[in-house]
Amino acid sequence: MYEERIKRSGLQSRITSAADAATHLRDGMIVASSGFTKAGDSKAVLKAFAAIAQDSPRKITLITGASLGHGTDGMLASAHALHKRSPFQVDPILRNSINNGEVLFNDQHLGESAELIHENILQPDIAIIEALMIEEDGSIVPTTSVGNTVAFATAAKKIIVEINISVPLTLHGVHDIFSAGIWPNRQIIPITNAGTRIGRTSIPIDPEKIIAIVITETTDSPAAINERDDKTRAIAGHLLQFFEHEVKKGRLTHQLRPLQSGIGKVANAVLEGFTEGSFHHLTMYSEVLQDSTFNLIDAGKMDFASASSITVSQDCYQRLMRNLEKYKPNIVLRPQDISNAAEVIRRLGVISINTAIEFDIYGNVNSTHIAGTRMMNGIGGSNDFARNAYLSIFVTQASSKAGAISHVVPMASHIDNSEHDVDIVVTDFGLADLRGLAPRERANVIISNCADPAYKEELKDYFLAACKKGGHTPHLLQEALSWHQRMEQQGSMKKENILQDI
């Protein structure tokens, strides 16, 4: 029945139910699953394991490429089936379990997470891999993401394959599977432009490790694509003006350099802004292909896009799957230790655009923790790109919650990307070019250009008082995190709220 999907002789006899396959996952195991930003993830076996754990308590350590879709992380957390999770998540139920200490969370750079597998620091007992098909040689063709699947398939002692028949076979050929190997025999990654193909279209494995095959027919969770609003339009506008300025200065052309964009409504809106500008023949070397990527291809603005997964809205997903032959010449999916490789990012001169929760007056960026303690999602791949990009850009709205929260603060409550790795910060009020500036210069331009006017004077007062105290990076330690304390105590960072309460 599934001859087109399972070409390896003898493997069809291993087809079983998700419930039966899930019985192979036992208490204390390290389980690896395909999936990157809700794409190409386990859609059946992990859910079946959550149901088993609900009735018969057991916990696993779960490693993926990035986030899972369809509420799977939440189901596992609700069933108390997770001991530890790595390296990224976006599920609100799991997030609560992490922040209350029930589930341990290893927040790791996505480009380096495969190293834990390659170096046997973590060895998966079982890998669960969503596949388009299994080739005659037993190799696995992934679906809409590659992520860490190559490392998982190589290192795991056993493999469960989920064949997803909802994904058309025309996706075959989109993947570029390459491994640089491990020390001391690591190879150069010979990618010289976003469209360079260096590998094969399937993941080589020992087919004898496949212990179960489950047939599924569920599409990826759709990405939530918010409409552009005034703030995201303003951020995009500031960036487009900046790029035009760089073109006039001769530092860029209207082709720019390969773009990388973090996932989310702000980053997606920024990319959408390129449909309206004078830029053309754009390329992308990123982690995720979003709606904006395909809109730019359709608009004739983007020539090629390389990433590790496809995470799009339902409408865009249907458009893509109906027209795969049209888009295939323009896209490629790679393992995340290749898409996020420092060597390649630096060689290509990537322009990196990622979202911040907050940044401080010196350009230190908090990407992960609310008020310094409560995990949001994780660092993802932002630092892989920020540290190595030609231009490292972070964007956020200047304030939120009707002005109660300023996202430009005296001192970041948690730092994921330090001032040394941040070139440009942008809010809806303006852009600060930090290249070549000393800390005191950075503070002046960030406060002047990026802060919400409601907070600007207080930021100036803080900075001037700190300068009087002295230091290369002046701070008043007794006041540095007072804004976050006000938010926790009074529900607003504004100082006048405290005076009103008194």
Secondary structure by P-SEA (a helix, b strand, c coil): cccccccccccccccccccccccccccccbbbbbbcccccccccaaaaaaaaaacbbbbbbcccccccccaaaaaaaaaccccccccccccaaaaaaaaacccccccccccccccccccccccccbbbbbccccccccbbbbcccccaaaaaaacccbbbbbbbccccccccccbbbbbccccccccccccccccccccccccccccccccbbbbbbccccccccccccaaaaaaaaaaaaaaaaaaaaccccccccbbbbcccaaaaaaaaaaaaccccbbbbbcccccaaaaaaaaacccccccccbbbbcaaaaaaaaacccccccccccccccccccaaaaaaaccccccccccccccccccccccccccccccccccccccccccbbbbbbbccccccccccccccccccccccccccbbbccccccccccccaaaaaaaaaacccccccaaaaaaaaaaaaaacccccccccccaaaaaaaaacccccaaaaaaac
